[in-house]
């Protein structure tokens, strides 16, 4: 894994389902940490082998994204591969 991105946000008007659910269940706090990776499939496989669960994923030419839930219910992980 290469880079690290911490995304700070607050809901304004309307609700994004994932963020609203997080706030309702856990309150304020860290929702996820995003990592830029060179090989999405390899990194996802490593995390799944450690008990993480893929919640969402998408691929595009030369890249993709995967969003994984922590097995302990802790901070979620987002992996991003750019082309």
N, C-alpha and C positions, 0 to 999 in steps of 0.2 A: 504494500500500500504506500502511496506517495504522499499526497497532500491531505490537509485537514481543513474542513470548513465548519464554522459554527454559525448557525443561522438564528438570528433573534427576530421574533415576530410577536405581534399582539393582534387579536381579532378586532376589527373595527365594526363594519356593518356586514350583516349576513354572517353565515357560519360555514367554514370549511369542515366537512364531516369529521375527518381525522383529528384536526386540531380541537374542535368542539368536544369530541369524545374524550380526548386526552385531558382537557381542562376540567371536564365534569368528573372524571374518574380520579385524577391525580392532583388537580390544582396547578398552580404556577410551577414551572420547572423546566428542565431540559427535556425536549421532545425527542430529538435525535442528533446524531453526529454524522456528518457526511465525509466520506473519504474518496478521493480521486484515485483510481486504480488503473494499471496497465492491462490487466486481464480479468475482466468481470467474472467470467465463468469459473476461473480458478479460485478467486477470492470468495465468491458465493459458496462454492463447494466446501472450502475450508470452514466457513462460518456455520454452514448447515451441519457439518460433521461435529461441531462443538455444541449443537443443540439449538442454534438460531433457526427461526422459521421465516421463509420468504413470504412477505405480505403482498407485495406488488413487484412487478418487474416489466421492463419494456426494452426492446432492442431496436436499434436503427443501424444503418450502414456504418460499420466501423466502431460502434459504440453502444451504450446502453446504460440502464439504471436498475438497481435493485434496492428494495426497502425491506429490511429484516427486523423481526422482533427478537429481543433478547430472551433467552430461556428463563432468566430470573425475573422477568418483568421489569427490568431496568431500562436504561436508555436504548432506544432503537438505533439501528445503523442504516445509513444510506450509502451505497456504493455507486460511483459514477465512472464510466469509461468514455472518454471522448475519442473521436476518430483521429 
